[in-house]
Every structure is written in C-alpha cells, then in structure tokens.
C-alpha cells in the first residue's frame, strides 16, 4: 500500500477543466478525446478548497491545466475562472502548464504561466504564423496525439515528425520558439506501443506513453488516478479478441486488419452467452442496457463504460454457428469477416482475398443472398440503409 502511494505521488498532476455548466466547452470534436462523454467531466470551475486539497498530494514541481474542454475556450467569458485557478496553483508553490489549441489567446498568459502546450492539428498549424511572434519570451511546447497505429507502422512516420518539429521553428521571426514537440500515445489505440523502438534520439522530440497518462493523478469531479477514469483500450481489446464466447465484427475488425485505412467508433460484438457480458461488467466496469424485448431473438444490448471508453453494440446469440451466419450474411462483402480468439473467419462464399481487397481499397460489393431474417433485427432493412449511408460518409465506393 505504501509503495502504491509513493508511485501515485510521483505521478503528473493535471486539473481537467470544463467551464460550461452544461455541455462541453471545446470547439473541436477530436476522435482521440477521452473526456467529452466522461461521467467525471466537471461542469463549471472546481472550488479553491478542492484544488488546494488536490495539490497537497503533488510531489512534482508543476501542475497542468488541461481539457477536458479547452482551458482557453471563450477566453473573454471564462478568463476569471482560469486566472483564479492559475493563482491558486502558484500560491501553493507550483509551476503551471496550460494545454490548449486556442492559439489566439495564448499571449494573454505571458507572465502568468510557466509553459503553454499547443495541441496541434492541421487547422492550428495553419494559424501559427499569425501568432508565434507574440509569444516571444514564453516557454511554448507543441503536442500531437499519435494515430492509433502499431509500433512498426509508426516507425515509418518518424521522419515526418522530425520534419514537423523543424517546420514549427521556421515559422515567424522569433527563432526556435517551440522548445519541444511532444508525441502522445493515443489512449483510444488498441495497439500498445514499444516506446524503446520509437525513441527519436532527438532533444526536441519527446514521447509520452499511455502508462504515464493512466498512472497520472487528475482532478475532475473528484481526485482520481487515470486508470480509474480512462479505459485502457489496448488491454480491453486484447481481452475481447482472446475470448472464445465473443465474436467481433464491423469497424473494429476492419481496423485490426488495416489500421492505417480504418478507424472505429463503437465496438460491434456477438456474445454467445450472457455470462460473457457479465465478465465484461465485472472486469472492465461496463453496464449493459437491453434495447430489445427479453423474449425476442436475437437480443440486443448497448454497453457503456463507467470510464472514458468505447460503446459496445452487442448481439446475444446461442452459438458460434449462428454468429457466423449473422456476419456472413451482411449486405456487403467488406463486412463478411469475424474475429474470435485471434482468428479471422471470412465468408468462404465470398473468399478471404475478396474481403481483404474490399477492406484495403474501400470498394465494396453488395452480395445477393438469402436473408436469415430470424437472425436479424426486425428493422433490418432500415439498419442496412443507415449502414450504407455510413459507408459512403467514410469514403467507401459501393458497387451494387
């Protein structure tokens, strides 16, 4: 117990903010965001007493103010809350770092904070030339969340990140204004990275692992360790893929087969018995709500994590044979593959090569086949129409 306490106290301390009393105070909808739908997201500023109690546990020299929502969101309206929080932290003897993408307001923090970390995306990068010269004398870092890809794939991107670092410091007239480019492991990634392999050997580039984030201490609606707030998708996905009574399909399986081309939102899975869902509840803090009548077949459930984690779309069937019939009667070839215990199950009538090609090219074919309506939802026709629209929005070409 004492050792655990020691580890926690050495962790980074971060105050998660969301100034809005209702909703989410950020202009962006980033795919990697773990806070937007979190049950722990604060609404409105934390009290000074709560902040002081949180800081009393910190043995680092600095404290970070971060989103959650963006700390500089609607700065004119919310600056009083932010400045009071900064003042409280500094009064307790800590340095302050603020993470933001609202670059038009960064200069307002000059002399008030010790470091500003700019969250980069294409839009922010394009806007930097307008502002960097106003940041002279400030300690500025930039950060990028890595795409959810395996280590070997990210290794090939190392030259691009070196180029981004050098590109940043060629913007404006203030010289090497970006002190560090921070590459953060994507908390939504199912691939746990080998940080030793990804080492850049570059003084201006640093890597932050998911373990650093999961072991950090956060002040949200309460003080908690990161692993209590954020689902570790790598370990959760590994569990799902190893279970004999679970079959995965849909976008998740496309992502496993081709993570560069396909991301995923929810996780579609077929459970072969109800205890499979109970184990997920017990081990990973999910709660399942049935969205079909308990007398119907199949039964449908929505699983929501008590942490910041992916939603589960669950179908409860009686056997592996029925699960494969369900997947292998999908309307398009690209969806006719399931994954269980590390093995892919391709529809033999279409062929593994054809399914893999559809996944790799995003060119999909409708496969005429007998509909097993007793296995499908009663609104199957409407579901298929919605799925078609979703594929088109994701850039698929559909060959009827």
C-alpha positions in Angstrom: 0.0 0.0 0.0 2.8 2.4 0.9 4.6 1.7 -2.4 1.4 2.4 -4.3 1.0 5.7 -2.6 4.6 6.6 -3.4 4.1 5.8 -7.1 0.9 7.9 -7.2 2.7 10.9 -5.6 5.4 10.8 -8.2 2.8 11.0 -10.9 1.9 14.0 -13.0 -0.9 16.1 -11.6 -3.5 17.5 -14.0 -6.6 19.6 -13.4 -9.3 18.8 -16.0 -11.4 21.8 -16.8 -14.8 22.5 -18.5 -16.1 25.9 -17.8 -19.6 25.2 -19.3 -22.3 24.5 -16.7 -23.9 22.3 -19.3 -22.3 20.7 -22.4 -18.6 20.6 -23.5 -16.6 23.8 -23.8 -14.4 23.0 -26.8 -14.7 23.9 -30.5 -13.2 20.7 -31.7 -14.5 17.1 -31.9 -11.3 15.1 -31.8 -11.5 11.4 -32.3 -9.0 10.7 -29.6 -10.8 12.8 -26.9 -11.4 10.8 -23.8 -13.3 13.4 -21.9 -16.3 14.7 -23.9 -18.6 12.0 -22.7 -16.8 11.1 -19.5 -19.1 10.8 -16.4 -16.3 12.5 -14.5 -16.2 15.7 -16.7 -16.7 18.8 -14.5 -19.2 21.4 -15.3 -18.1 24.7 -14.1 -14.9 25.5 -12.2 -13.6 23.5 -9.2 -13.6 25.2 -5.9 -10.4 26.7 -4.5 -10.5 24.4 -1.5 -10.8 21.3 -3.8 -7.8 22.5 -5.8 -5.7 23.1 -2.7 -6.5 19.6 -1.3 -5.6 18.1 -4.7 -2.3 20.0 -4.8 -1.3 18.9 -1.3 -0.7 15.4 -2.7 1.6 16.5 -5.5 5.4 16.0 -5.3 6.2 17.2 -8.8 7.2 20.8 -9.4 4.5 21.6 -11.9 0.7 21.1 -12.3 -1.1 21.0 -15.7 -4.4 22.7 -16.5 -6.0 20.8 -19.4 -9.1 19.7 -21.2 -11.4 18.1 -20.7 -12.7 21.0 -22.6 -10.2 23.7 -23.7 -8.9 25.9 -20.8 -8.9 29.0 -23.1 -12.4 28.3 -24.6 -14.3 31.6 -24.9 -11.4 33.3 -23.1 -13.2 36.6 -22.6 -16.0 34.9 -20.7 -14.0 32.4 -18.8 -10.7 34.1 -18.1 -11.6 34.9 -14.5 -12.1 31.2 -13.7 -8.8 30.3 -15.3 -6.8 33.1 -13.8 -8.1 32.3 -10.3 -7.1 28.6 -10.8 -3.6 29.7 -12.0 -3.2 32.0 -9.0 -4.2 29.2 -6.6 -1.7 26.8 -8.1 1.1 29.3 -7.9 0.3 30.3 -4.4 0.8 26.7 -3.4 4.3 26.9 -4.8 3.9 25.0 -8.2 4.7 25.9 -11.7 1.8 26.0 -14.1 1.4 24.5 -17.6 -1.7 25.0 -19.7 -2.6 22.8 -22.7 -4.7 24.5 -25.4 -5.5 24.8 -29.1 -7.0 28.3 -28.7 -3.8 29.9 -30.1 -5.3 33.4 -30.5 -5.4 33.8 -26.7 -2.0 32.2 -25.7 -0.2 35.6 -25.5 -2.7 36.6 -22.7 -0.9 34.0 -20.5 2.5 35.7 -20.8 4.0 36.1 -17.3 1.1 34.1 -15.7 2.1 30.6 -16.5 5.4 28.7 -16.9 4.6 26.7 -20.0 1.9 26.6 -22.7 1.5 23.4 -24.7 -0.2 23.8 -28.1 -2.3 20.9 -29.3 -1.5 20.7 -33.0 -3.8 19.7 -35.8 -3.9 21.0 -39.4 -6.1 24.0 -38.5 -3.9 25.1 -35.6 -0.7 24.6 -37.7 -2.1 26.8 -40.4 -2.9 29.5 -37.9 0.5 29.6 -36.1 2.2 32.3 -38.4 -0.3 34.8 -37.2 0.6 34.4 -33.5 4.0 33.0 -32.8 5.8 36.4 -32.9 3.5 37.5 -30.0 4.8 34.6 -27.8 8.4 35.9 -27.5 9.7 35.2 -24.0 7.2 32.4 -23.4 8.0 28.7 -23.0 6.0 27.1 -25.7 5.7 23.4 -26.5 3.6 21.7 -29.1 2.0 18.3 -28.9 0.5 15.8 -31.3 -1.6 12.7 -30.4 -0.2 9.8 -32.4 -2.6 8.0 -34.8 -3.9 4.7 -33.4 -1.4 2.5 -35.2 1.0 -0.3 -34.3 4.6 0.5 -33.4 6.1 -0.8 -36.7 3.7 1.4 -38.7 4.6 4.5 -36.6 8.3 3.9 -37.1 7.9 4.7 -40.8 6.4 8.1 -39.7 9.4 9.2 -37.6 10.9 11.4 -40.4 7.6 13.2 -40.8 7.6 14.1 -37.1 11.2 15.3 -37.3 10.1 17.5 -40.2 7.2 18.9 -38.3 9.5 19.9 -35.4 11.8 21.7 -37.8 8.9 23.2 -39.7 7.5 24.7 -36.5 10.7 26.6 -35.7 10.8 28.1 -39.2 7.5 29.9 -38.6 7.7 33.6 -37.5 10.7 35.8 -36.6 11.3 34.7 -33.0 13.7 31.8 -33.7 13.3 28.4 -32.1 10.1 29.3 -30.2 8.9 25.6 -30.0 11.0 24.2 -27.2 9.6 20.6 -27.5 7.4 18.6 -29.8 5.5 16.1 -27.6 4.1 12.9 -29.2 1.4 11.4 -27.1 0.3 7.8 -27.3 -3.3 7.6 -28.4 -5.4 6.4 -25.4 -8.0 5.0 -27.8 -5.5 2.9 -29.7 -5.8 -0.9 -29.3 -2.0 -1.2 -30.1 0.2 -0.7 -27.1 3.4 1.0 -28.3 7.0 -0.1 -27.8 8.4 3.2 -26.7 12.0 2.0 -26.8 11.7 1.2 -30.5 10.1 4.6 -31.2 12.8 6.6 -29.5 13.8 9.6 -31.7 17.2 10.3 -30.2 16.3 13.9 -30.7 16.4 16.5 -27.9 13.5 18.4 -29.3 11.0 15.5 -29.5 9.6 13.6 -26.5 7.2 10.6 -26.3 4.5 10.3 -23.7 3.2 6.8 -23.1 -0.4 5.8 -22.2 1.0 4.4 -19.0 2.2 7.9 -18.0 -1.4 9.2 -18.6 -3.1 6.2 -16.9 -0.9 6.5 -13.8 -1.3 10.3 -13.6 -3.5 12.0 -11.0 -6.4 14.0 -12.2 -8.8 16.5 -10.6 -12.1 16.1 -12.4 -15.3 16.0 -10.4 -13.0 14.3 -7.8 -9.4 13.4 -7.4 -8.6 10.0 -9.1 -5.8 8.1 -10.8 -6.0 8.0 -14.6 -6.7 4.2 -14.8 -9.8 4.8 -12.7 -11.1 7.4 -15.2 -9.9 6.2 -18.6 -10.4 2.8 -20.3 -7.2 1.2 -21.4 -8.4 0.3 -24.9 -5.3 -1.8 -25.6 -5.9 -4.2 -22.7 -9.6 -4.2 -23.2 -9.3 -5.0 -27.0 -6.8 -7.7 -26.2 -9.3 -9.3 -23.8 -12.2 -9.2 -26.3 -10.0 -10.7 -29.1 -9.0 -13.6 -26.8 -12.4 -14.8 -25.7 -14.0 -17.9 -27.2 -17.5 -16.8 -26.3 -17.1 -13.4 -28.1 -17.0 -12.7 -31.8 -16.1 -9.3 -33.1 -17.2 -7.8 -36.4 -17.8 -4.5 -38.2 -15.5 -1.5 -38.0 -13.3 -2.9 -35.2 -12.3 -5.9 -37.3 -11.6 -3.7 -40.3 -9.3 -1.6 -38.0 -7.5 -4.7 -36.9 -6.9 -5.8 -40.5 -6.0 -2.4 -41.8 -5.5 0.2 -39.1 -4.0 2.8 -41.4 -7.1 3.0 -43.5 -9.8 2.2 -41.0 -10.6 3.6 -37.5 -13.6 2.6 -35.5 -16.2 4.3 -33.3 -18.2 1.7 -31.3 -17.3 -1.9 -31.0 -19.6 -4.4 -32.5 -19.6 -7.9 -31.0 -21.6 -11.0 -30.7 -21.8 -12.7 -27.3 -22.5 -16.4 -27.3 -23.9 -16.4 -23.7 -24.9 -13.8 -21.1 -22.0 -14.6 -18.7 -19.7 -13.2 -21.4 -21.3 -9.8 -20.8 -21.2 -10.3 -17.0 -17.5 -10.8 -17.2 -17.1 -7.5 -19.1 -19.1 -5.8 -16.4 -17.0 -7.2 -13.7 -13.6 -6.8 -15.2 -14.0 -3.5 -17.1 -16.8 -1.6 -15.4 -19.3 -1.7 -18.3 -23.0 -1.6 -17.8 -25.4 -3.1 -20.3 -28.8 -2.0 -21.2 -31.1 -4.3 -23.2 -32.6 -2.5 -26.2 -34.8 -5.4 -27.3 -37.6 -7.3 -25.7 -36.2 -10.1 -23.5 -38.5 -12.6 -25.3 -37.1 -11.7 -28.7 -34.3 -13.4 -30.5 -31.6 -12.3 -31.0 -31.3 -10.0 -28.1 -29.6 -6.6 -28.4 -27.7 -4.6 -25.8 -25.8 -1.3 -25.5 -22.7 -1.4 -23.2 -21.5 1.8 -21.7 -18.2 2.1 -19.7 -18.0 3.7 -16.3 -14.8 5.2 -17.6 -14.0 7.1 -20.8 -14.3 4.0 -23.1 -15.8 2.8 -26.4 -19.5 2.0 -26.5 -20.3 -1.7 -27.2 -23.1 -2.7 -29.6 -23.9 -6.3 -28.6 -26.0 -9.1 -30.1 -26.7 -12.1 -28.0 -26.8 -15.4 -30.0 -26.8 -19.0 -28.9 -23.8 -20.4 -30.9 -20.8 -19.8 -32.9 -22.5 -21.2 -36.0 -25.3 -18.7 -35.7 -22.8 -15.9 -35.1 -21.0 -16.8 -38.4 -24.3 -17.0 -40.2 -25.1 -13.5 -39.0 -21.8 -12.0 -40.1 -21.6 -13.9 -43.3 -25.0 -12.7 -44.4 -24.0 -9.0 -44.2 -25.2 -6.9 -47.2 -21.6 -6.0 -48.3 -18.5 -8.1 -48.8 -16.4 -5.8 -46.7 -18.4 -6.8 -43.6 -18.2 -10.5 -44.0 -15.5 -11.3 -41.6 -15.5 -12.0 -37.8 -12.7 -12.3 -35.3 -12.5 -14.5 -32.3 -9.6 -15.9 -30.2 -7.1 -14.3 -32.6 -8.6 -16.0 -35.7 -10.4 -14.4 -38.6 -13.5 -16.0 -40.0 -14.0 -14.9 -43.6 -17.1 -15.8 -45.6 -15.9 -18.7 -47.8 -18.7 -17.9 -50.3 -17.0 -14.5 -51.0 -13.5 -15.5 -50.2 -10.8 -14.1 -47.9 -9.0 -12.4 -50.8 -12.1 -10.5 -51.9 -13.0 -9.4 -48.4 -9.4 -8.2 -47.7 -9.4 -6.4 -51.0 -12.6 -4.6 -50.2 -11.1 -3.5 -46.8 -7.9 -2.4 -48.5 -9.5 -0.4 -51.4 -12.8 0.7 -49.8 -14.5 -0.6 -52.9 -17.3 -2.8 -51.7 -19.9 -5.0 -53.4 -23.4 -5.9 -52.4 -23.7 -9.6 -52.1 -27.1 -11.0 -53.0 -28.0 -13.8 -50.6 -30.9 -15.4 -48.8 -31.7 -13.3 -45.8 -31.7 -15.1 -42.5 -34.4 -12.8 -41.0 -34.8 -14.9 -37.9 -31.2 -13.9 -37.0 -31.7 -10.2 -37.8 -33.4 -7.3 -36.1 -36.9 -6.7 -37.2 -35.9 -3.3 -38.6 -33.1 -4.9 -40.7 -34.0 -3.1 -43.9 -33.7 0.3 -42.2 -30.5 -0.7 -40.5 -29.0 -1.7 -43.9 -29.9 1.7 -45.3 -28.2 3.5 -42.4 -25.1 1.3 -42.8 -24.9 2.2 -46.5 -25.0 5.9 -45.7 -22.3 5.4 -43.0 -20.0 3.6 -45.5 -20.4 6.4 -48.1 -19.6 9.0 -45.4 -16.4 7.1 -44.6 -15.3 7.2 -48.2 -16.4 3.8 -49.4 -17.4 3.3 -53.1 -20.4 0.9 -53.3 -20.9 -1.4 -56.3 -24.4 -2.6 -56.4 
